[in-house]
Amino acid sequence: MKHVVWWWLWLVTVALAAADANGSQKYEKQPSSLEFQFADKEDAAAAAAAPELMVGLTLIDSAASKGAVCLDGTLPGYHLHGGYGSGANSWLIQLEGGGWCNTIRNCVFRKTTRRGSSKYMEKQLPFTGLLSNKPQQNPDFFNWNRVKLRYCDGASFSGDSQNEAAQLQFRGQRIWLAAMDELMSKGMQKADKAFLSGCSAGGLASILHCDEFRDMFPETTTVKCLSDAGMFLDATDVSGGHTLRNFYAGVVSLQEVQKNLPKTCLDHLDPTSNLVANVKTPMFLLNAAYDVWQVQASLAPRSADPHGVWNECKGNYALCNSSQIQFLQDFRNQMLNAVSDFSKSNKNGLFINSCFAHCQSERQDTWFADDSPLLENRAIAVSVGDWYFDRVPVKAIDCAYPCDNTCHNLMSNALLMTQLVAIAFVSKGQLAHKSLGRGFIFVRDIFSVHKVVFYRAKSAKCLDGAHNLFQMHHVVSVCPVMIGGISVSLCAETAIFAFYLFL
């Protein structure tokens, strides 16, 4: 059986390679008028061909004595690439994202992954997008000290409690403080410029810790913050309920996050809009108006749509009917209303594009490339740089979908699903049934799925921008795996991991 599985995998991989060779990209390249251009096409080709910078993991040895540990009690960690030249005394911190855990059961599962234990963290990570060391890819921050702080607490670096019976440590706030102490000792205390950023759950953490970060430096230091895909709204889901509100209530209660939340947040139901309006430190909000994670997990999750009425729409937004499009437009309007007070401050910046995307600062293709998304004829990297260095004000809000043809949307294409995804199962079990035409593989008696690999020549990324390799454990005995172009989900106990492929 194993030989059959690998033969099938090889066959699909060959088909993928052929599809890519024939130009199977599904977005159109847009003419660019970016301020930073390559000297010539040979320079551009050389930069694109250069290998990504891989940066090693450093564990924070001093964290244990402070009780600043991951869910399973292991040490937290970070990746640091030193700055040089004009950026030698400038520091950029990126807080990793990756969802949350709101019950004992899914926190116990989480500690068997890199999201809850440094035992499973990658020993090296590529620095791309906002973390890139190449001026052609990251014109304003390429030579700064750039740090990626790993996320292993499950509450946006904000919890502070424990559950002894389940052997769970909820120490996100302590991890945050221990990491900042560590980086200060590495030279950050001498920073003349500091920039706190984060994506998704890390974007929410950037909002939560922005003013705290500002207070760590003298007034002479320029300190600003960026939240990428961190605006999580208390939106009504397709069933009329509040999926995300209920989820966050579990996170806050379980991990005692309320101890580290401002009163403005506790007095309101919306998890972020009341926060950003009260952040005193200059902040830039980068968000897709149709944030694809919220569409999938908050607006139309399976729990709110048990009959799958939204499945086609979520898989390919071109298939949404008029009422579904209006529902999504209402969500966009709610987001714009949520940032209205925030946008009135001259110190703040905005880039809200009408795309189905998530975490656009971490991916090179969306951060800064010849065909990256544009608003007011500026790429995201240029907009963030213009704002940080006070070159021009940036308050860019896109027109409503489908007007923006520069988007890199995360969406599926059912016609390509058998060509675009290859899944390798390394397990003790068996593949009982394959039904590629309908886009499902039924996996029976899989005791351990060690790796799930997605192949795509152009930017195969997870929702949070992570590379396309995950460790998975404890898969239940019967598990449908959808292999559409947009996502693959494994029903691993209570956790469902969705992987998104950029078309």
N, C-alpha and C positions, 0 to 999 in steps of 0.2 A: 504493500500500500504506500509506503514512504516513497518508493521509486515512482509510483504513479503520480503522487502529489508533486514531486519535484519536476517530473516531466511536464506536467500541466503548467507549473510555474515558469519553466523555461520557455514553453510555447507562448504563454501570454507575454513574457518579457520580450521575446523576439517580435511579437506583434506590436508591442509598445514602441520598440526601437524603430520599426518600420513606419509607424504612424508619426513619430517625431521627425524622422528623416524627410517625410513628405509634408512637414509643416503643419502640425495639428494644433497650433496655438489658436485659442478662441477669443483673443482680444486683439483689437487693432492698434497698431502703433500710431501715436499721435505726434504731430510736429511739435518740437520743443523750442521754447525761447528762454531757457534757463540762463541765469546770469553766469553760472560756472559751466564752461564747455571744455571738452577735450581739445588739445591743440590741433590734432588731426585724427583721422579715423584709425591710423595705426596705433596711436596712443590709446584710443578707446578699446581697440581689440586687445592690446597688451594688458590693459587694466582688467578687462573682463576675464582674460585667460589666467591671470595670476591666482594662485591658490588662496583660499580664505585663511585669515589669521586664526589659528587655534590657540586658545588661552587656557592654561591649566587651572585646576581647582585648588584652592587653598582653604583648609579647615581652620576655624577660629579656635585655637587651643585654649584661650583664656575664657571661652564662653561657658564651659562646664561649671566653673566656680561661681558663675553668676546665675546659674540655672537657665541659661539661654540655650536651649536644645531643641532639636526637631521633635516631631510627634513621638518618635520611638526612643528618644533620649540620646541620639547621636549628635555629634557636633555640627553646627551650621557651617556654611562655606560661601566663598565668593570667588570670582575670577577677576584678576586685575592685570591690565596692560598699561605700563607706565607712559607718561607723557614726555614730551621733549620740545625744545625750541620755545616758541611763543606759548605753547600749551603746557609747559613744565609745571606751572603752579595753578593749573585749572583742572577741576575735578568734575566728572560726570558719573553719577550713580544711577544704574538702572535696576529697579526692583522687579524681579521675575514674577510673572503671573502664573495662573494655573488653577483657577476655580477655588472652591472652599469645601469644607466638610461640616455638615450640620447635625450629624447624629453620631453616637458612639460607633455604630456599625460601619458607616462609611469612613470614619476617621481611622478605625482599626485597619480597614482595607488600605487606606491611603498611606499608612506607615510602611506598607510593603512595596511602595513605589518611590520614585525620586521626589515626589511631592511631599513625602513625609519622613524621609530618611536619607542621610548623606551616604549611606551604604550603597544606594542605587543611583546616585547622581553620576552623570558623565564626568570622567576625569578631565576632559577637555571640551570646550565649547567653541564654535566659530563665532567671531565677532563680526557681525554684518549690520547694515543699516546705520542706525545712530551710534553703534559701537565700532564701525569700520575704521581701520587705520589708513585707509586710502583717500587722499584728497579728492580723487575723481568720484568717490562714492559717498563721501561725508565731508563736504567742503569746510564746515565751520568747526568741527569737533574732532577731526581725525588725529590730531596730535595732543589731545588732552589725556590726562589720566582717566581711563575709562574702566568702570567696575560693573559687573553683573552680580548682584546679591541674590543667591539662590533662595527659593521659596519652599519651606518645608514645615510650616505651621498650620496651614489651612484656614487662616482668618486674616489675610492681608497684613501680616506683621503686626497684629493688634491684640491678640488674646493674651490672657495671663491667668491660667488656672491649670488644673490637672485632674485626671481620673485614675486613681490608683488601681481600682479593680480591673480596668481595661489597659492599664499600663500606658496611658496616654499623657503626654506633656503638651499643654497648649501655651507656648511661650513665645509667641510672635513678637510681642512688644519688647521682651528681653533680647530676642535675637536682633531686632532693629538696633537697640542701644549698644549691644556688644559689637555689632558690625561697625557702627559709627565710631566707637572707641578704637577699634582695630585700625580703621582707615585713618583716623586722626594721627595715630602713632606711626603710620606709614607716610605721613607728610601732608595729609589733607588739612591739618590745622594751619598750614601756611598758605592756603588757597587764596588767590585773589579773585577767582571766579568759581562758583559751585552751581551745579545743575542737577536736581533730583528728578528722575523720570521713572516711568513704570508703565507696563502694559496690562490691560485687563484687571485681574485681581491686584497686580502690581500698580496699575494706574489708579485704582481706588486707594491703595496704600500711599501713593504719592500725594493724593489729596489729603489723606488723614495725617500724614507726617510732615507736610510742607512747612508749616509755621514752626514746628519743632526743629526741622532741619535748619531753617533760617536762624534760629536762636543759638545754634552751635557755633556760629561764626561772628567775628566782629562786624560792626556796621560798615567798615571799609570794603568788605567782601561783597561782590555782586552775587546774590543768591536768587535763583528762580527755579520754578518747577514745571514739569510737563506731565500731564495725564493723558495717556493714549488708551482709548477704548475703556476708560474708567468711569464713564457716566452710566451707571446702572439705575434705571428708572423704576419707580413703583407703578408699573403699567398694568392695566387690566389685560388679562390673557384672553384667548379666543373663547373660553367658556364663561367669561365674566368674573373669574376669580383673580387672585393675586399670587401667582406662583412664586415670584421672586421675593415678595414680602414675607411669605411664609418660610421660605428657605432661609432668608437672612435672620429671621427671628430665631431659628434654630442655631445658627452660627453664633449670634450674639449671646444667647442664653448658655449654650454649651461651653463656650470658651471665655465667658465673662468679658466680652469685648466692651461692654458698656462702661467699664472702668476707664477706658482710654478714648471714649467718644465725647465730643463736645456736646453741650446741652442743646445746641441748635439742631443737632442730629437726633437726639433722643426725644425731642419734643415734636418731631414730625415723622411721617411714615416713609418719605422718600429717602433712600439711602445716600444719595449724593448731591442733588440739586441744592438742598439747604446747606450742605457743607461748602460747596465751591463759592457760594455767594459770601461766605464769612471767612474765607482764607485771606489773610492779610498780605502774604507774600505774593509777588507777581507769579501768575500761573498761566500756562498755555493749555487749552483743551483741544486735543486732536481726537475726533470721533467720526465714525460713519453714521450718517443720519438713520440708516437702516442696519444698525449693528447686527451682524449675522449671528453672533452668539446669543444675543437677546431674542432675535427672531426664533431661533431654534429652541432655546432653553427656557425662555421667560414668556414669550408671547404665544407660541404654539408648540409647547412640549407635548409629549405623548399623553401625559396625565390630563392635560386640558383638551386634547384632541384624540380620544381613544379610538375613533373610527377612521382616523387618518385622512380627514377631509383636506388638511393642509399639506399632505405629503408631497403632492406634485408641485405645489407652489413653493414649498421650502426647497425642493430639489432643483427647480428651475424657475426663476422668478418671472420669466417670460410666459409661464403657464398659469400665473395667478389670475383669478377672475377679477371683475371690477370691484366687488365687495372686499376681496382680500387686499387689493391694491389700496382701497380707501382705508382699510384698517392699518396698513403700513404707513400711509400718509398721516394718519392721526397720531401714530407713534412718533413720526418725525416732528410733527407740530408740538407734541408734548416735550420733546427734547429741546426744541428751539425756545419754548416757553421757560424751560428749566434753566437755560443759560442766559436769559434776558437780563437779569440783574447783574450777573457776572460780567457780561459783555459791556456794561456801561462804564466800567473802570478802565481808565487809560492804560493802566499798568498790565492788564491782562491781554491774552491773545486767543484767537479762535481759528480753527480750520475744521469745518464740518462739511464733509462732502457727501453727496447723495449716492453713496455706494453701498453695496452689500459686502462689507469688509470687517476686519477686526485686527487690531494690532498692526498699524501701518508704519510705525517707526522702526520696527525690528526687521522687517523684510526689505531687502535691498531694492526689489522691483517697485515697491510702493514708496520707499523713503527717498531714493534719488537714483533715477535712471533716465535714459533717453525717452522712455515712454511711460514714466511714472505719472500718477494722478496729478492733476493741476487744478488750482483755483486762482482766479485772477491772474492767470498765466504764470503761476509760480508753483513749483513742486513743494512737497511737504518739508523737505530739508531746507530749502531756501526760505520758506515762510517761517519756520522755527528759528533759523539763524537770524533773519531780519528782525524778528521780535526780540530774541535774546540780546542782541547787540544794539538794540534801539535804532536800527537803520531806518525802518519805516513801521508804522502801526500795522498790525495784521488782525483783521476781524473778518475772516472769509467764511461766508455761509453760502452753500450751493443752492441752486434751484432744485425743485422737486424731481424725483425719479419720473421718467427716464432720461432727463436732459443731458446728463454728464457722460460723454463718450470717452473720457480718460480713465474711468474706473477700472480697477482690477478686482472684479467681483469674484467672490467665493461662491460658486454655484455649480450645480451638476449638469451633466448632459447625458441623458439616458441612452442616447444612441451610441455613446462612446464608452459605456461602462465596462464592456468586456475587453476594451482595448487599453484603457487607461490605468487600471488598478491590478496590481499583482499582490497576492497575500501569501506569505510564507508561514505555514504553521509548523512549528517544531514542537511536537507533543508526544504524549504517551497514548493518545487516543486515535480515533479514526475519522476520516471524512466520510460521512454516511451518504450525503446527497449533494449534488451540485445542480443548481438551476440558474445558469448564467443569464438566460434570456429574461428572466424576471428579476434578476439582480440580487439573488439571495443564495447564500451557501448555508446549509444547515449543518452545524457541527455537533456531533454527539460524543459523549464520553471523553471530552477533552479535559484532562486533569490539570494541565498547565500549558498555557500559551506563552512561550517565553518572549517571542518577538513578533511584531507585526510590521511588515516592511511595505512601504508604498514606493513605487517607481514612477518617476516622471522627470523628463529631462529639464523641464522648466518649472522650478519653484514648487516642489511638493512640500507643503508645510502644514503643521497643525494649526489650530485656531490661534494659539498664543504665540505663533511664530517659531516654535521649537522644531527641530529637525525630525524627519519622518522615521523615528525609531523609538519604540516604547517597550518597556518590560511589563508584562501582564501576568497576573497570578490568580488562582482560585476561580476559574471560569466555571459557571454552572453547567450541568450535564447537557442541556439542550439549549442551543444559543443561535438564533438567526443572525447572520452577519450580512448586512446590506453592503453591496459593493458598487453603489452608484458613484458617479464622478464627484459628488459633493461630500459624501461621508461614509465612513465605515464604523459601525458601533459594535462593541462587544459587551454583552450583558454579564459583566464580571461582578458577581454578587450585586451590591446595590449601586456600584459605580458604572456609568456608561461613558466610554471615551469616544468622542467623535473626532475624526480626522478629516481635514478639508483640503481639497486639491484645487489649486488655482488653474483655471482654464483660460 
